[in-house]
Amino acid sequence: MKKTLIQIAIALLAVGLLFGGLLWWLNSKESTETDKDCVYLSELNEDELWELFEKKIEDKLGPP
């Protein structure tokens, strides 16, 4: 019984470490979001739309 509880505790610890590591890895990536990623496109004027469009292209293809 005691051996089973220790095995369960070790398994839960391993799962917790894997989950924590995954969260850390996902959170440590450099953010490419801009302040315009969370607005409606209809709220942007033409210049802001082109700026956002060019930034998205650079993010996908790299700088010119």
N, C-alpha and C positions, 0 to 999 in steps of 0.2 A: 504493500500500500504506500509506504513512504517512498519507495523507488519510483512508483508511478507518479506521485505528486511532484517529485523532483524532475522527472522527464517532462511533465506538463509545464512546469515552471520554466524549464530551459527552452521548450518549444515556444512558449509565449514570449519569452525574452528575445529569442531569435526573430520571431515575426515582428515584434516591436522595433527591433534594430533595423530590420529590412525596410519596414514602413517609414521609420524616421529617416533612414538614409535616402530613400526615394524622395521624400518631401524635401530634404536638404538639397539633393541634386537638382530637383525641379526648381527650387527657389534660388539656387545659386547661379542660374544662367543669366547672362546679361540681358536686360530688358531692352526690347527694340520698340516698345510702345511710345507713341507720341501723345501729346495732349489732345490731339484730334481723333484718336482712335475710338472715343466714347461719345461722339456727337453724331447727330443725324446729318447725312450729306446735304439735305435740303437747307440746313442752317449755315452752310459754308458759302462764301462768295466764290467767284470764278478763280481768283488768284489762290485762295486757300485750297480749292479743289486741285489745281495744277500742282501746288506744292506737295499736297498729300500724295497725289498720283506719282510724282517724281520720286518721293521718298520710298514709296512701296516698290517701285521699279529698282531703285538702288539696293533696297533690302534683299530683293530676289536675285539680282544680277551682279551686284557689287558696284562700286563707284566707277564713273566713266573713265 
